Amino acid sequence: MRIIENEKYIQRRAKVGEWAPLVGLGCLFGSVLIMLSYPQLALWGTLLLGVGFVASMLGNYYGDRFVGKIAYHVKLQEALKGLNDQYTLLLYTQVVSFVLLEPGGVTVLVVKPQSGTVRYADGRWRHQQRGKFLRQLAGQESLIAPAQDASQQAKRMADWLAKQLPEEVAASVPVRGVLVFAAPDVRLEIESSVPVAALLLKDLKPWLRKEGRLSKLPQETRQALAEVFALEEAATADD
């Protein structure tokens, strides 16, 4: 598998994820110190407390996504390792964050960080997690309409391709969204009627090779896609 990533984009946000928690902690300690030692400056202490809280939230948000082995782009690379050079994983280089260019089309990967139990039944998503409120307060995103999120990102990708390719070529390229739950302790309970594929991270590669495998596109179409995504050449090896 080939990997193309926006290194500057990732590095900038990784620095925020690394430093913002320290800034937030410093502000929180400073706030307490001011309020205890200089009561007359309580307003400044309150403002500093607010800054610390915001910095801590930013640190948690960017830390989960961009720092170390838990970073989304790192987890995706590890999960998809072993796919051949017909597959290209594009990280933060397109109109959506994660794009997998396959022999049979384009898959938009929408990573979700929730742990606990994620359930889809009767047309509704539900998320149960210990300490859920506190986690969300610390920056964890809420699980709101994830299938709609995946569909919207896939549409954004398809609309972009439609502007880059001849109409007949763009119409022949399947573009789909796939929900990927990356937390190691998440448990999925999904009905077969789910509107988009929803998978554990560890199941993504087997799914792409079996149930989710797309019929191979003609070489001319794959070459056109390779040019659109600025790849050196279209992959031709069989998986």
DOLOPA-470791 format. One line per field, with one value per residue (C-alpha): residue number from 1; residue in three letters; chain; x, y, z. Coordinates in nm, 3 decimals, always signed. Example, Ala and Ser with C-alpha at 12.3 -4.5 7.8 and 13.67 -1.06 7.14 Angstrom:
resi <- [1 / 2]
resn <- [ala / ser]
chain <- [A / A]
x <- [+1.230 / +1.367]
y <- [-0.450 / -0.106]
z <- [+0.780 / +0.714]
This chain:
resi <- [1 / 2 / 3 / 4 / 5 / 6 / 7 / 8 / 9 / 10 / 11 / 12 / 13 / 14 / 15 / 16 / 17 / 18 / 19 / 20 / 21 / 22 / 23 / 24 / 25 / 26 / 27 / 28 / 29 / 30 / 31 / 32 / 33 / 34 / 35 / 36 / 37 / 38 / 39 / 40 / 41 / 42 / 43 / 44 / 45 / 46 / 47 / 48 / 49 / 50 / 51 / 52 / 53 / 54 / 55 / 56 / 57 / 58 / 59 / 60 / 61 / 62 / 63 / 64 / 65 / 66 / 67 / 68 / 69 / 70 / 71 / 72 / 73 / 74 / 75 / 76 / 77 / 78 / 79 / 80 / 81 / 82 / 83 / 84 / 85 / 86 / 87 / 88 / 89 / 90 / 91 / 92 / 93 / 94 / 95 / 96 / 97 / 98 / 99 / 100 / 101 / 102 / 103 / 104 / 105 / 106 / 107 / 108 / 109 / 110 / 111 / 112 / 113 / 114 / 115 / 116 / 117 / 118 / 119 / 120 / 121 / 122 / 123 / 124 / 125 / 126 / 127 / 128 / 129 / 130 / 131 / 132 / 133 / 134 / 135 / 136 / 137 / 138 / 139 / 140 / 141 / 142 / 143 / 144 / 145 / 146 / 147 / 148 / 149 / 150 / 151 / 152 / 153 / 154 / 155 / 156 / 157 / 158 / 159 / 160 / 161 / 162 / 163 / 164 / 165 / 166 / 167 / 168 / 169 / 170 / 171 / 172 / 173 / 174 / 175 / 176 / 177 / 178 / 179 / 180 / 181 / 182 / 183 / 184 / 185 / 186 / 187 / 188 / 189 / 190 / 191 / 192 / 193 / 194 / 195 / 196 / 197 / 198 / 199 / 200 / 201 / 202 / 203 / 204 / 205 / 206 / 207 / 208 / 209 / 210 / 211 / 212 / 213 / 214 / 215 / 216 / 217 / 218 / 219 / 220 / 221 / 222 / 223 / 224 / 225 / 226 / 227 / 228 / 229 / 230 / 231 / 232 / 233 / 234 / 235 / 236 / 237 / 238 / 239]
resn <- [met / arg / ile / ile / glu / asn / glu / lys / tyr / ile / gln / arg / arg / ala / lys / val / gly / glu / trp / ala / pro / leu / val / gly / leu / gly / cys / leu / phe / gly / ser / val / leu / ile / met / leu / ser / tyr / pro / gln / leu / ala / leu / trp / gly / thr / leu / leu / leu / gly / val / gly / phe / val / ala / ser / met / leu / gly / asn / tyr / tyr / gly / asp / arg / phe / val / gly / lys / ile / ala / tyr / his / val / lys / leu / gln / glu / ala / leu / lys / gly / leu / asn / asp / gln / tyr / thr / leu / leu / leu / tyr / thr / gln / val / val / ser / phe / val / leu / leu / glu / pro / gly / gly / val / thr / val / leu / val / val / lys / pro / gln / ser / gly / thr / val / arg / tyr / ala / asp / gly / arg / trp / arg / his / gln / gln / arg / gly / lys / phe / leu / arg / gln / leu / ala / gly / gln / glu / ser / leu / ile / ala / pro / ala / gln / asp / ala / ser / gln / gln / ala / lys / arg / met / ala / asp / trp / leu / ala / lys / gln / leu / pro / glu / glu / val / ala / ala / ser / val / pro / val / arg / gly / val / leu / val / phe / ala / ala / pro / asp / val / arg / leu / glu / ile / glu / ser / ser / val / pro / val / ala / ala / leu / leu / leu / lys / asp / leu / lys / pro / trp / leu / arg / lys / glu / gly / arg / leu / ser / lys / leu / pro / gln / glu / thr / arg / gln / ala / leu / ala / glu / val / phe / ala / leu / glu / glu / ala / ala / thr / ala / asp / asp]
chain <- [A / A / A / A / A / A / A / A / A / A / A / A / A / A / A / A / A / A / A / A / A / A / A / A / A / A / A / A / A / A / A / A / A / A / A / A / A / A / A / A / A / A / A / A / A / A / A / A / A / A / A / A / A / A / A / A / A / A / A / A / A / A / A / A / A / A / A / A / A / A / A / A / A / A / A / A / A / A / A / A / A / A / A / A / A / A / A / A / A / A / A / A / A / A / A / A / A / A / A / A / A / A / A / A / A / A / A / A / A / A / A / A / A / A / A / A / A / A / A / A / A / A / A / A / A / A / A / A / A / A / A / A / A / A / A / A / A / A / A / A / A / A / A / A / A / A / A / A / A / A / A / A / A / A / A / A / A / A / A / A / A / A / A / A / A / A / A / A / A / A / A / A / A / A / A / A / A / A / A / A / A / A / A / A / A / A / A / A / A / A / A / A / A / A / A / A / A / A / A / A / A / A / A / A / A / A / A / A / A / A / A / A / A / A / A / A / A / A / A / A / A / A / A / A / A / A / A / A / A / A / A / A / A / A / A / A / A / A / A]
x <- [+0.000 / +0.121 / +0.078 / +0.057 / +0.022 / +0.019 / +0.312 / +0.303 / -0.068 / -0.015 / +0.296 / +0.133 / -0.165 / +0.052 / +0.238 / -0.091 / -0.186 / +0.145 / +0.170 / -0.188 / -0.240 / +0.074 / -0.043 / -0.383 / -0.233 / -0.012 / -0.310 / -0.516 / -0.238 / -0.187 / -0.557 / -0.566 / -0.255 / -0.401 / -0.734 / -0.570 / -0.290 / -0.444 / -0.822 / -0.843 / -0.736 / -1.007 / -1.135 / -0.794 / -0.785 / -1.124 / -1.012 / -0.698 / -0.911 / -1.118 / -0.805 / -0.674 / -0.998 / -1.004 / -0.636 / -0.699 / -0.992 / -0.782 / -0.501 / -0.731 / -0.896 / -0.573 / -0.389 / -0.637 / -0.616 / -0.253 / -0.017 / +0.171 / +0.040 / -0.322 / -0.329 / -0.593 / -0.351 / -0.113 / -0.389 / -0.519 / -0.174 / -0.126 / -0.471 / -0.426 / -0.067 / -0.029 / -0.248 / -0.052 / +0.038 / -0.299 / -0.418 / -0.320 / -0.406 / -0.428 / -0.406 / -0.519 / -0.442 / -0.794 / -1.129 / -1.187 / -0.935 / -0.891 / -0.926 / -0.843 / -0.797 / -0.877 / -0.864 / -1.244 / -1.312 / -1.272 / -1.349 / -1.377 / -1.281 / -1.456 / -1.279 / -1.477 / -1.300 / -1.582 / -1.523 / -1.789 / -2.089 / -2.207 / -2.544 / -2.747 / -3.104 / -3.444 / -3.281 / -3.110 / -2.754 / -2.688 / -2.366 / -2.312 / -1.983 / -1.865 / -1.782 / -1.927 / -2.017 / -1.671 / -1.504 / -1.712 / -1.637 / -1.268 / -1.302 / -1.437 / -1.683 / -2.043 / -2.177 / -2.437 / -2.563 / -2.237 / -2.388 / -2.495 / -2.144 / -1.996 / -2.247 / -2.179 / -1.804 / -1.844 / -2.062 / -1.802 / -1.542 / -1.768 / -1.849 / -1.478 / -1.404 / -1.686 / -1.504 / -1.171 / -1.278 / -1.479 / -1.845 / -1.865 / -1.551 / -1.662 / -2.001 / -1.832 / -1.624 / -1.788 / -1.739 / -1.849 / -1.817 / -1.718 / -1.738 / -1.433 / -1.442 / -1.083 / -1.099 / -0.955 / -1.232 / -1.534 / -1.811 / -2.034 / -2.390 / -2.503 / -2.817 / -2.777 / -2.992 / -2.727 / -2.711 / -2.329 / -2.067 / -1.965 / -1.655 / -1.406 / -1.060 / -0.923 / -1.194 / -1.134 / -0.869 / -1.048 / -1.370 / -1.200 / -1.065 / -1.393 / -1.741 / -1.644 / -1.432 / -1.523 / -1.504 / -1.188 / -1.224 / -1.084 / -0.716 / -0.800 / -1.025 / -0.767 / -0.506 / -0.736 / -0.786 / -0.411 / -0.359 / -0.632 / -0.481 / -0.132 / +0.003 / +0.307 / +0.129 / -0.177 / -0.117 / -0.156 / -0.060 / -0.325 / -0.412]
y <- [+0.000 / +0.344 / +0.626 / +0.996 / +1.232 / +1.603 / +1.605 / +1.977 / +1.962 / +1.666 / +1.808 / +2.143 / +1.979 / +1.727 / +2.017 / +2.163 / +1.823 / +1.799 / +2.151 / +2.260 / +2.026 / +2.168 / +2.522 / +2.432 / +2.278 / +2.582 / +2.814 / +2.611 / +2.617 / +2.989 / +3.051 / +2.870 / +3.055 / +3.394 / +3.325 / +3.203 / +3.458 / +3.764 / +3.765 / +4.115 / +3.969 / +3.705 / +3.823 / +3.756 / +3.419 / +3.333 / +3.438 / +3.230 / +2.936 / +2.971 / +2.982 / +2.671 / +2.484 / +2.571 / +2.477 / +2.142 / +2.068 / +2.156 / +1.937 / +1.638 / +1.692 / +1.721 / +1.471 / +1.194 / +1.267 / +1.356 / +1.250 / +0.923 / +0.574 / +0.670 / +0.921 / +0.837 / +0.844 / +0.609 / +0.363 / +0.354 / +0.281 / -0.003 / -0.148 / -0.144 / -0.263 / -0.551 / -0.417 / -0.403 / -0.103 / -0.101 / +0.071 / +0.425 / +0.580 / +0.958 / +1.133 / +1.494 / +1.571 / +1.587 / +1.755 / +1.490 / +1.362 / +0.996 / +0.855 / +0.503 / +0.478 / +0.118 / -0.078 / -0.060 / +0.293 / +0.544 / +0.481 / +0.767 / +0.646 / +0.827 / +0.748 / +0.754 / +0.746 / +0.632 / +0.344 / +0.156 / +0.022 / +0.164 / +0.030 / +0.081 / -0.046 / +0.068 / +0.341 / +0.504 / +0.520 / +0.490 / +0.521 / +0.395 / +0.468 / +0.498 / +0.860 / +0.968 / +1.321 / +1.390 / +1.250 / +1.474 / +1.768 / +1.691 / +1.704 / +1.368 / +1.420 / +1.309 / +1.027 / +1.225 / +1.088 / +0.908 / +0.748 / +1.090 / +1.217 / +0.934 / +0.993 / +1.367 / +1.315 / +1.064 / +1.314 / +1.586 / +1.354 / +1.257 / +1.621 / +1.704 / +1.415 / +1.528 / +1.858 / +1.688 / +1.408 / +1.391 / +1.340 / +0.984 / +0.881 / +1.038 / +0.868 / +0.527 / +0.558 / +0.425 / +0.657 / +0.528 / +0.625 / +0.375 / +0.428 / +0.299 / +0.272 / +0.291 / +0.255 / -0.083 / -0.142 / -0.038 / -0.291 / -0.266 / -0.395 / -0.320 / -0.427 / -0.537 / -0.243 / +0.015 / +0.272 / +0.265 / +0.006 / +0.037 / -0.159 / -0.209 / -0.093 / -0.449 / -0.566 / -0.300 / -0.476 / -0.817 / -0.639 / -0.456 / -0.787 / -0.979 / -0.837 / -0.483 / -0.563 / -0.356 / -0.484 / -0.361 / -0.053 / -0.042 / +0.050 / +0.379 / +0.484 / +0.389 / +0.586 / +0.890 / +0.858 / +0.828 / +1.151 / +1.329 / +1.225 / +1.318 / +0.964 / +0.877 / +0.597 / +0.379 / +0.055 / -0.256 / -0.543 / -0.792 / -0.824]
z <- [+0.000 / -0.085 / +0.165 / +0.086 / +0.381 / +0.446 / +0.687 / +0.767 / +0.846 / +1.079 / +1.248 / +1.325 / +1.491 / +1.672 / +1.833 / +1.951 / +2.091 / +2.276 / +2.414 / +2.474 / +2.775 / +2.938 / +2.873 / +3.011 / +3.324 / +3.379 / +3.343 / +3.588 / +3.849 / +3.787 / +3.832 / +4.166 / +4.282 / +4.192 / +4.360 / +4.681 / +4.705 / +4.542 / +4.596 / +4.452 / +4.116 / +4.115 / +3.776 / +3.619 / +3.791 / +3.643 / +3.297 / +3.333 / +3.443 / +3.125 / +2.909 / +3.082 / +3.026 / +2.654 / +2.615 / +2.785 / +2.552 / +2.247 / +2.373 / +2.419 / +2.080 / +1.882 / +2.100 / +2.017 / +1.646 / +1.583 / +1.865 / +1.895 / +1.830 / +1.900 / +1.613 / +1.354 / +1.061 / +1.244 / +1.335 / +0.978 / +0.838 / +1.084 / +1.017 / +0.639 / +0.634 / +0.391 / +0.110 / -0.213 / -0.426 / -0.599 / -0.282 / -0.187 / +0.149 / +0.134 / +0.471 / +0.503 / +0.139 / -0.003 / +0.064 / +0.334 / +0.586 / +0.491 / +0.141 / +0.028 / -0.347 / -0.442 / -0.769 / -0.773 / -0.659 / -0.377 / -0.011 / +0.236 / +0.583 / +0.868 / +1.195 / +1.520 / +1.860 / +2.089 / +2.327 / +2.522 / +2.330 / +1.998 / +1.888 / +1.571 / +1.586 / +1.459 / +1.254 / +1.554 / +1.685 / +2.056 / +2.249 / +2.603 / +2.775 / +3.133 / +3.211 / +2.878 / +2.991 / +3.131 / +2.820 / +2.598 / +2.826 / +2.773 / +2.396 / +2.278 / +1.995 / +2.038 / +1.824 / +1.633 / +1.301 / +1.208 / +0.898 / +0.774 / +0.841 / +0.630 / +0.351 / +0.347 / +0.333 / +0.050 / -0.139 / -0.088 / -0.236 / -0.526 / -0.601 / -0.606 / -0.843 / -1.070 / -1.115 / -1.190 / -1.426 / -1.747 / -1.666 / -1.797 / -1.607 / -1.278 / -1.306 / -1.336 / -1.018 / -0.698 / -0.401 / -0.062 / +0.301 / +0.569 / +0.945 / +1.130 / +1.510 / +1.627 / +2.007 / +2.113 / +2.366 / +2.159 / +2.105 / +1.798 / +1.788 / +1.434 / +1.247 / +0.886 / +0.778 / +0.871 / +0.588 / +0.562 / +0.652 / +1.019 / +1.120 / +1.395 / +1.291 / +1.305 / +1.063 / +0.800 / +0.592 / +0.585 / +0.487 / +0.200 / +0.071 / +0.101 / +0.166 / +0.076 / -0.227 / -0.533 / -0.888 / -1.053 / -1.270 / -1.626 / -1.648 / -1.821 / -1.534 / -1.273 / -1.465 / -1.469 / -1.093 / -1.039 / -1.229 / -1.036 / -0.705 / -0.830 / -0.808 / -1.013 / -1.195 / -1.172 / -0.986 / -1.194 / -0.964 / -0.857 / -0.489]
